[in-house]
Every structure is written in C-alpha cells, then in structure tokens.
Amino acid sequence: MRALMTMLKIETKLLLRDPVTVFFGVLFPTGLLLALSTIPALRESPPELGGLRAIDAWAPTALVFGIVMIAVQHTPNVIATYRERGILRRLSTTPVHPRRILLAQMIVSFASVLVGAALMITVAWAVLDIPPPQRPLSFAVAFIVGYAAVLGISMIVAAIVRTSSAATTTGTLLFIALMFFGGAFLPRYTMPEALQKVGDFVPPGLQAFIEAWSPAAGELTSVGQPFWIQTAIMAGIAVITSAIAAKLFRWA
C-alpha cells in the first residue's frame, strides 16, 4: 500500500507538470462550455428542445470531451513512454511491480476526470444557470461505466503500441472516431439511422449522460437504446476490452 501511495504521488505530480493534459483533460470541458455559451443561438430555446436552451442540452457533451481525451490520449501515452524508456522492464525486476504504475496511472487519470467534471458542473450551474444532473445516481453510473469502457479501449492501445509517438497518433484517431460516431460532434438525431444505431455501442455512451443529466433533453434527443440498456452495453465493453488488454499487454 505504501508503494502504491508513493506511485500515486509521483503520477499526480507528473500529470500536474503536463500543462497540455491539465488544460485539455481537466479545464477544457468548462472552457468549451463557457465559450459556446457566448453564442446567442445556443442561449435560445429551439422548438425541438421543448423549452430547453441548446446550451443546457449540450452540457453533457462538453463533459464527454474531457473523459475521452484523458482516457485515449493521456493514459496510453504515459504507459507507452514508460515502455519506450524501459521503465516497465526495469521495475519488473524490483519489488515495485509495474502493475502498481498501471494502477496508479489509472487512479490519477480517473481522479483528473472527476475534478474536471466537478468543475464543469459547478461552473455551469453557478455561471450559466444550467441545473446539475437531475438523476445523480444514474449520472454516476453512466459516468463510471462510460469512462471504464473508454479506458478499456485505451488500454488495448497501451498494450500494443511501443512508442509515445505511436500512442499519440493512435489516441488522436481514436478520439475523433469515438466523438464522431458517439454523436458529440453532431447531434445523434441529425445523423443517418445506421450511424445512430452504431452510436449505441460507442463509449462512453453519450445518450446515457444526456438522459441522466436532463431527462427532458434525453427524451427529445433519444434515438437509440434506453438508459439502462446503454449503460449495460458500456459495462460489457469495459469488461471485454479490459480482458483483451490484459491478454495483449507486454511490459517491454
């Protein structure tokens, strides 16, 4: 336990020294929401949203940006860097097993996502008058299983790439794919039916976030599986991808 706590402190310091990760993973969702709130059209209530402002319905999407960015771009890059520099191999010969680095990295990454989410929800409520998630328990479930599903996919990347540059390139492509097919770049209800169906299986399950945050917005934008089915899908993806990553993972 003491070794793990030491690893957590080290990984936390390393993350805080990385301004790009801190900005895009922790601060970007809040900054993006604030920036978009300055657009007059997003402060209006279009008929298709039943009285909700467009910015209210879009808030969960801003949160998903931070979740996916940390999971698929930061975490694999750190692990690939450790592998590239031989750190994992060297640690495997000491009492401090490399698994502790992986665990510490995943804990710190998840903590940074939580901080980013708390900051965004607080600022959205205090500054933009966007109510916090109306179904807190459902939102917590969607948040945890959604992040776990994205992290499982990112750990497959971390398991197979050998250099930090490869991890960065793969993570960027994966980020674009998840955000596009998940309906973050374009509202899912404006996408072709085939892409809408694909979106039900794309982590972190944006529609579940929307429904838990604002049930009214969820009903208006829902085009796929109900909340609990989608969260079950995300949980299944998390388990399967984690098992695959564990099978493929190499320390050197």
C-alpha positions in Angstrom: 0.0 0.0 0.0 2.8 2.4 0.8 4.4 1.7 -2.6 1.1 2.4 -4.3 0.7 5.7 -2.4 4.2 6.7 -3.5 3.3 5.9 -7.1 0.1 7.9 -6.8 2.0 11.0 -5.6 4.6 10.7 -8.4 2.0 10.2 -11.1 -0.1 13.1 -9.7 3.0 15.4 -9.8 3.8 14.3 -13.4 0.3 15.0 -14.5 0.2 18.4 -12.9 3.5 19.2 -14.7 1.9 18.5 -18.0 0.0 21.7 -18.9 -1.4 20.2 -22.1 -3.1 17.4 -20.2 -4.3 19.6 -17.4 -5.8 22.0 -19.9 -7.5 19.6 -22.3 -8.4 16.9 -19.8 -9.4 19.0 -16.8 -10.1 22.6 -17.8 -11.2 22.2 -21.5 -14.8 21.0 -20.8 -15.5 24.0 -18.7 -13.8 26.4 -21.0 -15.6 24.9 -24.0 -19.0 25.3 -22.4 -18.3 28.9 -21.4 -17.1 29.7 -24.9 -20.1 28.2 -26.5 -22.4 30.0 -24.1 -21.4 33.3 -25.7 -23.1 32.2 -29.0 -26.6 33.8 -28.9 -28.2 30.9 -30.8 -27.1 28.4 -28.1 -28.7 30.5 -25.4 -32.1 30.3 -27.1 -34.7 27.6 -26.8 -35.4 25.9 -30.2 -38.8 24.3 -30.6 -37.2 20.8 -31.0 -35.9 21.0 -27.4 -39.2 21.7 -25.8 -38.2 24.9 -24.0 -34.7 23.9 -23.0 -31.8 26.1 -24.1 -29.5 24.5 -26.6 -26.6 25.0 -24.2 -28.5 23.1 -21.5 -28.8 20.1 -23.7 -25.2 20.3 -24.9 -23.6 20.4 -21.4 -23.1 16.6 -21.1 -21.3 16.6 -24.4 -18.7 19.1 -23.1 -18.1 16.7 -20.2 -17.6 13.8 -22.6 -14.8 15.6 -24.4 -12.7 15.6 -21.2 -13.4 12.0 -20.4 -12.4 10.7 -23.8 -9.4 13.0 -24.1 -7.9 11.8 -20.8 -8.6 8.1 -21.4 -7.5 7.7 -25.0 -4.7 10.3 -25.3 -3.1 10.8 -21.9 -3.1 7.3 -20.4 -1.8 5.3 -23.4 0.8 7.9 -24.0 2.2 7.7 -20.4 2.3 3.9 -20.5 3.9 3.8 -23.9 6.5 6.3 -22.7 7.4 4.1 -19.7 7.7 1.1 -22.0 9.8 3.0 -24.6 12.2 4.2 -21.9 12.5 0.7 -20.3 10.9 1.8 -17.0 8.4 -1.0 -17.0 11.1 -3.6 -17.7 13.4 -2.3 -15.0 10.6 -2.2 -12.4 9.7 -5.8 -13.2 13.0 -6.8 -11.6 12.3 -4.9 -8.3 9.7 -5.4 -5.5 7.8 -2.5 -7.0 5.9 -4.4 -9.7 4.9 -2.5 -12.9 1.3 -3.3 -12.2 1.4 -0.6 -9.5 2.4 2.0 -12.0 -0.6 1.0 -14.2 -3.0 1.1 -11.2 -1.6 4.5 -10.1 -1.9 5.9 -13.6 -5.5 4.7 -13.9 -6.4 6.1 -10.5 -4.8 9.5 -11.2 -6.4 9.7 -14.6 -9.9 8.9 -13.2 -9.3 11.5 -10.4 -8.5 14.1 -13.0 -11.7 13.3 -14.9 -13.7 13.6 -11.7 -12.1 17.0 -11.0 -12.9 18.2 -14.5 -16.5 17.0 -14.2 -17.0 18.6 -10.8 -15.5 21.9 -12.0 -17.7 21.9 -15.2 -20.9 21.1 -13.3 -20.3 23.7 -10.7 -19.4 26.5 -13.2 -22.3 25.5 -15.5 -24.7 25.9 -12.5 -23.2 29.0 -11.0 -22.4 30.9 -14.1 -24.7 29.6 -16.9 -27.7 28.6 -14.7 -27.5 25.1 -16.1 -29.0 22.7 -13.5 -26.7 19.9 -12.2 -27.6 16.3 -13.2 -31.2 15.7 -12.2 -30.7 12.0 -11.7 -27.4 11.9 -9.7 -27.3 8.1 -9.2 -28.0 7.4 -12.8 -25.4 10.0 -13.8 -22.8 8.4 -11.6 -23.5 5.0 -13.1 -23.2 6.4 -16.7 -20.1 8.3 -15.8 -18.3 5.3 -14.2 -19.2 2.6 -16.8 -18.7 5.1 -19.7 -15.3 6.0 -18.5 -14.4 2.4 -17.9 -15.5 1.5 -21.4 -13.3 4.2 -23.0 -10.4 3.3 -20.6 -10.7 -0.4 -21.7 -10.3 0.6 -25.3 -7.4 2.9 -24.5 -5.6 0.1 -22.5 -5.7 -2.1 -25.7 -3.8 0.8 -27.4 -1.4 1.0 -24.4 -0.9 -2.8 -24.6 0.2 -2.9 -28.2 2.0 0.4 -29.0 5.7 0.6 -28.4 6.4 4.3 -28.6 4.8 7.5 -27.3 4.5 8.9 -30.8 2.5 5.9 -31.9 0.3 6.2 -28.8 -0.3 9.9 -29.6 -1.3 9.3 -33.2 -3.5 6.3 -32.3 -5.1 8.2 -29.5 -5.9 11.2 -31.7 -7.6 9.0 -34.3 -9.5 7.1 -31.6 -10.6 10.3 -30.0 -12.0 11.6 -33.4 -13.7 8.3 -34.1 -15.4 7.9 -30.7 -16.6 11.5 -30.6 -17.9 11.4 -34.1 -19.7 8.1 -34.0 -20.9 8.8 -30.4 -22.7 11.9 -31.5 -20.5 14.5 -29.8 -19.6 16.4 -33.0 -23.1 16.2 -34.4 -26.3 15.6 -32.5 -27.2 12.0 -32.9 -30.7 12.7 -34.0 -29.3 14.5 -37.1 -27.2 11.6 -38.1 -28.2 8.8 -40.6 -30.1 5.9 -38.9 -27.2 3.5 -39.4 -24.8 5.8 -37.5 -27.4 6.3 -34.8 -27.5 2.6 -34.2 -23.7 2.4 -34.2 -23.7 5.2 -31.6 -25.4 2.9 -29.1 -22.3 0.9 -28.9 -19.7 3.7 -28.9 -18.2 4.6 -25.5 -18.7 6.5 -23.3 -22.4 6.3 -24.2 -23.3 10.0 -24.6 -27.0 9.5 -24.7 -27.0 7.9 -21.2 -25.2 11.0 -19.9 -27.8 13.3 -21.5 -30.7 11.3 -20.1 -29.3 11.2 -16.6 -28.4 14.9 -16.7 -31.6 16.2 -18.1 -34.4 13.6 -18.6 -36.4 16.1 -20.7 -33.4 16.5 -23.1 -32.9 12.8 -23.1 -36.5 12.1 -24.3 -36.2 14.7 -27.0 -32.8 13.5 -28.4 -33.1 9.8 -27.7 -32.8 7.8 -30.9 -31.4 4.5 -29.6 -31.3 2.2 -26.6 -32.9 3.1 -23.2 -30.6 4.3 -20.4 -30.1 1.1 -18.6 -29.5 -0.9 -21.7 -26.9 1.5 -22.9 -25.1 1.5 -19.6 -25.2 -2.3 -19.6 -23.6 -2.2 -23.1 -20.9 0.2 -21.8 -20.2 -2.1 -18.8 -19.9 -5.1 -21.2 -17.5 -3.2 -23.4 -15.4 -2.3 -20.4 -15.1 -5.9 -19.2 -14.4 -7.3 -22.7 -11.8 -4.7 -23.7 -10.1 -4.9 -20.3 -9.7 -8.6 -20.7 -8.3 -8.2 -24.2 -5.9 -5.5 -22.9 -4.7 -7.8 -20.1 -4.1 -10.6 -22.6 -2.1 -8.5 -25.0 -0.2 -6.4 -22.5 3.6 -6.6 -22.5 5.9 -5.0 -20.1 8.8 -4.5 -22.5 
